[in-house]
Amino acid sequence: MPPRADPMRPSTAYAARVAAGAIEHDAAQAAVAARLDGLADQLAKWKPNAWFGGGAAPRGLYVWGGVGRGKSMLMDLFFESAPVARKWRTHFHEFMLSRHGFMKAARARGETGQDQLIEACAKDVADRARLLCFDELQVTDIADAMILGRLFERLLAQDVVIVATSNRPPQDLYKNGLNRQLFLPFIALLQARLDVLELPAARDYRLQRLMAEPVYFAPLGPFASEAMDRAWARLTVGAAPRPLEIDVDGRTLVAPRTAAGCARFTFAELCERPLGAADYIQIAERFDAVLIDDIPKLGPARRDEAARFRNLVDALYEAKVKLICAADAEPEALYPAGDQSFEFERTASRLMEMRARDYLAAERRDAEWRRGIVDG
């Protein structure tokens, strides 16, 4: 028998957070929580693979809305209470990286045939989870785009219930992507097999949280560290941080702390390792907000780290990613003199602009922005 439903249903847990003052009541969020209650009830009654009484698998759900609307928070509430023994919550890109890795390993064992590999890939997922929950479904990689339709078709055929959040409606996924016409069947499948639910953008709660305090803290010390911890807690609304593996041209870049569309790094993790523009572009494409701790004063003795930091800021700025950071000096004093100080002036200017309300309120840019980073 399926496990009993947790008494703390999504709507109950949502109301508890409102009552505790952790979040403000939002009618649209409450409506999505109630819709998730309904899906949880269906899952409690569903008997997969039963000879009688189980019925068809419940329809999944695709919840989309603007940045900062609380989609990840609602997914947290649903996943924690979902009455399913085998369930899997994952960031969409992490999931796709694992699927490409599965198929690569199968090819190394001598298995061939793309359709057979995708079938085996879907069965591996179905063996692990009856409920599959995706955070931040967005498609920017042609390798993902080319297999998604067939992969999801097989997952649904094996009665895997899919719940996903996204910043875009299904029809805008992989917009302007290469060979997008080959991706359209996946969009049609999503619309046919999942209920699509918009979380209207009545208010951008992430912008409110960004504006609650400054986003640049200097100098380094206990005050800056505590301010960064508060900013992380505000932006992630208590979501548990998880590491995320990101594929960069066949290499794996690990974002050690991610939650609710945000990532947190130290300066050393981003700029004291041999990373480049391609790494920073992938970070900028995947996260709405990036927090960077422990940015030191720079100079000619650290020209390599300074050059990486310039590339990182350029990528985040061009994508309009929100940046919160703790540094040992104000932007204009991070690299005050010496070789590369002239080049750093643009970085300092951008760091100042990224603190302004107009920048914080700006919408994320589509993937086309990255061409300027690569070609510039």
Residue pairs with C-beta under 8 A, 6 or more apart in sequence:
1 47
2 43
2 44
2 45
2 46
2 47
2 83
2 84
2 85
3 83
3 84
3 85
4 44
4 83
5 40
5 41
5 44
5 81
5 83
6 80
6 81
6 83
8 16
8 80
8 81
9 37
9 40
9 81
10 33
10 34
10 36
10 37
10 40
10 74
10 77
10 78
10 81
11 30
11 33
11 34
11 36
11 37
13 33
13 77
13 80
13 81
14 29
14 30
14 33
14 74
14 77
15 30
17 23
18 24
18 25
22 237
22 238
23 70
23 73
23 205
23 237
24 205
26 70
26 202
26 203
26 205
27 202
28 69
28 199
28 200
28 202
29 69
29 70
29 73
29 74
29 199
32 63
32 74
32 197
32 199
33 74
33 77
35 61
35 197
36 61
36 74
36 77
36 78
39 58
39 61
39 78
39 161
39 163
40 78
40 81
40 82
40 83
42 58
43 58
43 82
43 83
43 84
43 131
43 161
44 83
46 54
46 55
46 57
46 58
47 53
47 54
47 55
48 54
48 57
48 130
48 159
49 159
57 156
57 159
57 160
57 161
58 161
59 161
59 193
59 194
59 195
60 156
60 161
60 162
60 163
60 164
60 193
60 194
60 195
61 163
61 164
61 194
61 195
61 197
62 137
62 163
62 164
62 166
62 170
62 190
62 194
62 195
62 196
62 197
63 71
63 74
63 75
63 163
63 164
63 165
63 166
63 197
63 198
63 199
64 71
64 165
64 166
64 167
64 168
64 169
64 170
64 196
64 197
64 198
64 199
65 71
65 167
65 198
65 199
65 200
65 201
66 167
66 201
66 204
67 167
67 204
67 206
67 261
67 288
67 363
67 364
68 204
68 205
68 206
68 207
68 208
68 209
68 288
69 199
69 201
69 204
69 205
70 199
70 205
70 237
71 165
71 166
71 199
72 135
72 136
72 165
72 237
72 239
72 259
72 260
72 261
73 237
73 238
73 239
73 260
74 165
74 199
75 89
75 133
75 135
75 163
75 165
76 239
78 133
78 163
79 87
79 89
79 133
82 131
82 133
84 130
84 131
84 161
85 130
86 128
86 129
86 130
86 131
87 129
87 130
87 131
87 132
87 133
88 125
88 128
88 129
88 131
88 132
88 133
89 133
89 135
90 98
90 132
90 133
90 134
90 135
91 134
91 135
91 136
91 242
91 244
91 258
92 134
92 135
92 136
92 137
92 138
92 164
93 136
93 244
93 246
93 247
93 286
94 244
94 245
95 134
96 141
96 144
97 245
97 246
97 247
97 252
99 121
99 125
99 147
99 151
100 143
100 247
102 120
102 121
102 124
103 117
103 118
103 121
106 117
106 120
106 121
107 117
111 117
111 120
114 147
115 150
118 147
118 150
118 151
118 154
119 154
121 151
121 154
122 151
122 154
122 155
122 157
122 158
122 160
123 154
123 158
125 132
125 155
125 160
126 155
126 158
126 159
126 160
129 160
130 159
130 160
130 161
131 160
131 161
131 163
132 155
132 160
132 161
132 162
132 163
133 162
133 163
133 164
134 162
134 163
134 164
134 165
135 165
135 261
136 165
136 166
136 167
136 261
136 286
137 164
137 165
137 166
137 173
138 166
138 167
138 168
138 173
139 145
139 148
139 173
139 174
139 177
139 183
140 174
140 177
140 285
140 367
141 247
142 177
142 178
142 179
145 174
145 177
145 178
145 179
145 180
145 182
145 183
145 186
146 179
146 182
146 183
148 183
148 186
149 183
149 185
149 186
149 189
152 162
152 186
152 189
152 190
152 193
153 189
155 162
156 162
156 189
156 193
162 194
164 194
166 173
167 364
168 175
169 196
169 198
170 187
170 190
170 191
170 196
171 187
171 191
173 183
173 186
173 187
174 180
174 183
175 366
176 366
176 367
176 368
177 183
177 367
190 196
204 361
206 235
206 261
206 288
206 289
206 322
207 360
207 361
209 231
209 234
209 235
210 235
210 289
210 322
210 324
210 360
211 357
211 360
212 234
213 227
213 230
213 231
213 234
214 227
214 355
215 231
215 322
215 323
215 324
215 325
215 354
215 355
215 360
216 324
216 325
216 327
216 330
216 331
216 351
216 355
217 223
217 224
217 227
217 228
217 325
217 326
217 327
218 224
218 326
218 327
218 328
218 329
218 330
219 327
219 328
219 329
220 294
220 295
220 296
220 326
220 327
220 328
224 326
225 293
225 326
227 326
228 291
228 293
228 324
228 325
228 326
231 291
231 324
232 262
232 264
232 291
235 260
235 262
235 289
235 291
235 324
236 259
236 260
236 262
237 260
239 259
239 260
240 259
241 257
241 258
241 259
241 264
242 257
242 258
242 259
243 254
243 255
243 256
243 257
243 258
244 254
244 255
244 258
244 263
244 286
245 252
245 253
245 254
245 255
246 252
246 253
246 254
246 255
246 282
246 283
246 286
247 253
247 282
248 278
248 279
248 282
249 278
253 275
253 279
253 282
253 283
255 263
255 265
255 283
255 286
255 287
256 264
256 265
256 269
257 263
257 264
257 265
258 264
258 287
261 287
261 288
261 289
262 287
262 288
262 289
262 290
262 291
263 283
263 286
263 287
263 289
263 290
263 291
264 290
264 291
264 292
264 293
265 290
265 291
265 292
265 293
266 292
266 293
266 294
267 292
267 293
267 294
267 295
267 296
267 305
267 309
268 294
270 280
270 292
270 308
270 309
270 312
271 305
271 306
271 308
271 309
271 312
272 305
275 308
276 308
276 311
277 311
277 314
277 315
277 373
277 374
278 374
280 311
280 312
280 314
280 315
280 316
280 373
281 315
281 370
281 373
281 374
283 290
283 312
283 315
283 316
284 290
284 315
284 316
284 318
284 319
284 321
284 370
285 319
285 367
285 370
287 321
288 321
288 322
288 364
289 321
289 322
289 323
289 324
290 316
290 321
290 322
290 323
290 324
291 323
291 324
291 325
292 323
292 324
292 325
292 326
293 325
293 326
294 326
295 309
295 325
295 326
295 327
295 328
295 334
296 302
296 327
296 328
297 328
297 329
297 333
297 334
297 335
297 336
298 305
298 306
298 309
298 334
298 335
298 344
299 306
299 335
299 336
299 337
299 338
300 338
300 339
300 340
303 339
303 340
306 335
306 340
306 344
307 340
309 347
310 343
310 344
310 346
310 347
311 373
313 323
313 347
313 350
313 351
313 354
314 347
314 350
314 373
314 376
315 321
315 370
315 373
316 323
316 354
317 350
317 353
317 354
318 365
318 369
318 370
318 372
318 373
319 364
319 365
319 369
319 370
320 359
320 362
320 363
320 364
320 365
321 364
322 354
322 360
323 351
323 354
325 351
327 334
328 334
331 347
331 348
331 349
331 351
331 352
332 348
332 352
334 344
334 347
334 348
334 351
335 341
335 344
335 347
335 348
353 359
354 360
